[in-house]
Amino acid sequence: EPTVRTELMEQIPPIAIFLQESRPKFPTAFFEYLMPIVVRYLTDVNNQVRKAGQEALLILLEQDLVAQSDIENKVCPILLDLSAPDSDDEYKVEAVNIICKMASMLSRATVEHVLLPRFCELCSDGKLFQVRKICAANFGDICNAVGQEATERLLIPKFFELCSDSVWGMRKACAECFMAVSYTTSPEVRRSKLSPLFISLISDTCRWVRQAAFQSLGPFISTFANPSSAGLYIREDGTLSIRPSMQDVNSNSCQQNNNITLVSSSTNA
């Protein structure tokens, strides 16, 4: 029964945490019994079971309960099969979504060598705009996961494609993550390539794309600042924040309270 398998998936993370805490007593139980179940349920025929399996997998990754070798050898091959060009549409959409969510939890080498080539293919998927939409929405996270060199060499050309996609929702998604993409590139690429690209989005024929671009204008401009002098930096969740200067930190308690308020207000704005 699918409901039984779904319920089982929901119990996997707490069992895995228990086994991790009791590892001397159960040194191989997770890898021998639980991990194969999670991997198998990623391809289950029932949609709810697959979603429960995907959620369980992400929780296991967040808790750092899965070894990188197991991710590369057991999880990634399944996701690559599910996201292949001839894969079922529903499976492909789910696979690309999980690939994007996993990227920030894996090592840079794993993402770059195992998942990045497939992600680049999916950015150009002409069959399903939903796949391209997921890629566009998560583009900044992928750039952050692979770093500057791979971003400029492989991802920026794909970003140009998505920014000129015929579906306006794709261009809007690109405008929304523009700051995160820009932050990962060198100042030269930012100036010579991304600036003209941003101008095209801010001049887009679609009002929703223009509105998203204008909302990203300030954050995009902030990426041109020197972080050490401007105090601007990108948090792990991709949002722009302000780091208090040493002068603020060393000031008296009253001034510190004022500075904290200023930083919070600026961040919210």
C-alpha distance (Angstrom), angle and dihedral (degrees) to the residues before:
residue distance angle dihedral
E1 . . .
P2 3.84 . .
T3 3.81 91.3 .
V4 3.81 89.9 58.6
R5 3.80 92.2 50.3
T6 3.82 90.7 46.8
E7 3.79 91.4 51.1
L8 3.79 89.9 48.0
M9 3.82 91.1 53.9
E10 3.78 91.0 53.1
Q11 3.81 89.7 56.3
I12 3.81 95.4 50.2
P13 3.86 98.3 83.2
P14 3.84 96.8 51.8
I15 3.81 90.2 45.1
A16 3.80 89.9 49.5
I17 3.82 91.0 50.7
F18 3.80 90.2 50.4
L19 3.81 91.3 50.3
Q20 3.80 90.7 48.3
E21 3.80 91.4 52.5
S22 3.82 90.1 47.1
R23 3.78 95.9 41.0
P24 3.82 97.2 136.7
K25 3.82 88.1 61.2
F26 3.83 95.9 40.4
P27 3.80 106.2 26.9
T28 3.82 98.3 161.7
A29 3.82 104.9 17.7
F30 3.81 95.7 104.7
F31 3.80 95.8 49.7
E32 3.80 95.0 41.4
Y33 3.80 99.8 44.6
L34 3.80 115.7 10.9
M35 3.81 103.3 38.7
P36 3.83 94.3 55.0
I37 3.82 89.4 52.6
V38 3.80 92.3 52.0
V39 3.80 91.8 48.5
R40 3.80 92.5 47.4
Y41 3.80 93.5 50.1
L42 3.81 91.5 55.1
T43 3.82 85.5 76.3
D44 3.81 97.9 38.1
V45 3.81 116.1 141.6
N46 3.80 91.5 -126.7
N47 3.80 117.9 80.9
Q48 3.82 95.6 -146.2
V49 3.79 92.3 50.3
R50 3.81 91.0 51.0
K51 3.80 91.7 50.0
A52 3.80 91.2 49.2
G53 3.81 89.0 49.7
Q54 3.81 91.6 50.0
E55 3.81 91.9 49.7
A56 3.80 91.0 48.1
L57 3.80 90.8 50.2
L58 3.81 92.6 51.4
I59 3.80 91.6 49.1
L60 3.81 90.2 50.7
L61 3.80 90.0 50.7
E62 3.81 92.9 47.3
Q63 3.79 89.8 51.6
D64 3.83 89.7 48.6
L65 3.81 91.0 -124.2
V66 3.81 96.1 135.2
A67 3.81 121.1 73.9
Q68 3.81 116.7 -126.5
S69 3.81 89.7 -122.0
D70 3.81 90.7 57.0
I71 3.78 90.8 48.7
E72 3.80 91.6 52.0
N73 3.80 96.6 42.1
K74 3.82 102.5 35.8
V75 3.81 111.9 18.6
C76 3.81 104.1 34.1
P77 3.85 95.8 52.2
I78 3.82 89.9 55.1
L79 3.82 92.0 49.3
L80 3.79 91.5 47.4
D81 3.81 90.5 51.9
L82 3.80 92.1 48.1
S83 3.82 92.3 49.0
A84 3.81 95.2 46.4
P85 3.84 117.2 125.8
D86 3.82 92.9 -107.1
S87 3.81 94.7 46.0
D88 3.80 123.5 117.8
D89 3.82 111.5 -84.0
E90 3.79 95.7 -122.4
Y91 3.80 92.9 47.9
K92 3.80 91.3 47.7
V93 3.81 93.9 52.8
E94 3.80 90.8 49.2
A95 3.81 92.3 46.8
V96 3.80 96.0 51.4
N97 3.80 89.7 47.1
I98 3.80 91.5 54.2
I99 3.81 92.7 43.9
C100 3.81 89.4 56.0
K101 3.80 93.2 47.2
M102 3.82 92.3 47.1
A103 3.81 95.1 50.8
S104 3.81 96.0 82.0
M105 3.82 91.7 50.2
L106 3.82 98.6 51.3
S107 3.78 132.5 75.4
R108 3.80 116.3 -88.9
A109 3.81 91.3 -117.3
T110 3.81 92.4 54.4
V111 3.80 93.4 49.3
E112 3.81 94.5 44.6
H113 3.81 98.8 45.2
V114 3.80 102.2 31.4
L115 3.81 109.8 27.2
L116 3.82 106.6 21.4
P117 3.84 97.3 72.1
R118 3.80 90.9 53.9
F119 3.83 91.8 44.9
C120 3.81 89.7 54.8
E121 3.81 89.7 51.2
L122 3.80 91.5 50.0
C123 3.82 91.4 52.1
S124 3.81 86.7 65.8
D125 3.80 96.4 42.9
G126 3.80 103.4 142.1
K127 3.79 95.0 -174.1
L128 3.80 102.9 59.2
F129 3.79 122.0 36.0
Q130 3.84 87.6 -171.5
V131 3.81 88.6 67.0
R132 3.80 92.7 50.6
K133 3.82 89.6 46.1
I134 3.81 91.8 55.9
C135 3.81 90.3 47.9
A136 3.81 91.7 50.1
A137 3.81 93.8 46.9
N138 3.81 92.1 51.4
F139 3.80 98.0 36.6
G140 3.79 95.0 109.8
D141 3.81 92.0 52.6
I142 3.81 91.4 52.2
C143 3.82 91.1 49.0
N144 3.79 90.4 50.8
A145 3.82 90.8 48.2
V146 3.83 95.8 53.8
G147 3.81 100.7 34.3
Q148 3.79 135.4 -136.4
E149 3.81 102.7 -51.7
A150 3.82 96.6 52.3
T151 3.80 91.3 39.5
E152 3.80 93.4 56.3
R153 3.79 95.3 39.9
L154 3.81 101.4 43.3
L155 3.80 112.6 7.0
I156 3.81 105.2 45.0
P157 3.85 92.7 64.1
K158 3.81 88.8 52.1
F159 3.80 90.4 47.4
F160 3.80 89.3 55.8
E161 3.81 88.8 53.3
L162 3.79 93.1 50.9
C163 3.82 92.5 46.1
S164 3.81 89.1 58.7
D165 3.81 96.0 40.6
S166 3.81 115.7 140.2
V167 3.84 90.4 -126.1
W168 3.81 109.1 81.0
G169 3.81 92.2 -149.8
M170 3.79 88.6 65.0
R171 3.79 92.8 53.3
K172 3.80 90.3 46.8
A173 3.83 90.9 52.6
C174 3.82 89.3 51.2
A175 3.80 91.3 51.1
E176 3.80 90.5 51.6
C177 3.83 94.2 53.8
F178 3.83 96.0 37.1
M179 3.79 94.8 108.2
A180 3.82 93.0 53.8
V181 3.82 91.1 50.0
S182 3.81 92.3 47.0
Y183 3.80 92.5 49.4
T184 3.82 90.4 59.9
T185 3.83 95.3 53.8
S186 3.80 133.2 77.9
P187 3.84 120.4 -97.1
E188 3.81 90.2 -108.3
V189 3.82 94.0 54.4
R190 3.78 89.1 43.5
R191 3.80 91.5 54.0
S192 3.81 102.2 37.1
K193 3.82 102.5 35.2
L194 3.80 112.7 16.4
S195 3.81 97.5 43.7
P196 3.85 94.4 59.4
L197 3.80 88.7 42.9
F198 3.80 91.2 53.4
I199 3.80 90.8 49.6
S200 3.80 88.7 56.4
L201 3.82 90.0 54.2
I202 3.79 93.7 46.7
S203 3.82 87.4 51.8
D204 3.81 94.5 44.6
T205 3.80 119.9 141.9
C206 3.82 90.6 -126.0
R207 3.80 116.3 81.0
W208 3.82 93.0 -147.8
V209 3.81 91.7 54.7
R210 3.81 91.5 48.7
Q211 3.79 91.3 48.6
A212 3.82 92.1 51.1
A213 3.81 90.2 47.5
F214 3.81 92.7 51.4
Q215 3.81 89.8 50.1
S216 3.83 88.5 53.3
L217 3.81 94.4 45.0
G218 3.81 96.4 90.9
P219 3.83 94.8 45.3
F220 3.83 90.0 46.5
I221 3.82 91.6 51.3
S222 3.81 89.1 49.2
T223 3.82 90.2 62.9
F224 3.82 88.7 67.4
A225 3.82 90.5 62.0
N226 3.78 122.9 95.4
P227 3.84 104.0 -108.5
S228 3.80 92.7 -148.9
S229 3.82 93.1 58.0
A230 3.81 101.8 27.4
G231 3.81 95.0 44.6
L232 3.81 91.9 -137.0
Y233 3.78 119.8 138.4
I234 3.80 140.4 159.0
R235 3.79 118.3 -111.7
E236 3.80 122.8 -139.3
D237 3.81 89.7 -99.2
G238 3.82 89.8 58.2
T239 3.82 97.8 -108.1
L240 3.79 124.4 132.1
S241 3.79 116.1 -112.1
I242 3.80 140.6 171.6
R243 3.79 124.9 -120.4
P244 3.84 113.7 -147.7
S245 3.80 114.2 -118.9
M246 3.81 121.7 -115.3
Q247 3.80 89.0 -108.0
D248 3.81 90.0 58.0
V249 3.79 92.0 46.6
N250 3.81 92.8 51.5
S251 3.81 95.9 46.3
N252 3.81 123.2 103.1
S253 3.80 122.6 -77.3
C254 3.80 94.5 -99.2
Q255 3.78 91.7 53.9
Q256 3.79 90.2 44.6
N257 3.79 90.8 57.1
N258 3.80 90.0 51.0
N259 3.80 91.7 48.7
I260 3.80 92.1 50.6
T261 3.80 89.8 52.9
L262 3.80 90.4 49.5
V263 3.79 93.1 50.3
S264 3.80 92.3 48.7
S265 3.79 92.7 48.2
S266 3.79 92.7 48.0
T267 3.79 92.1 48.5
N268 3.81 92.5 49.6
A269 3.79 91.0 47.7
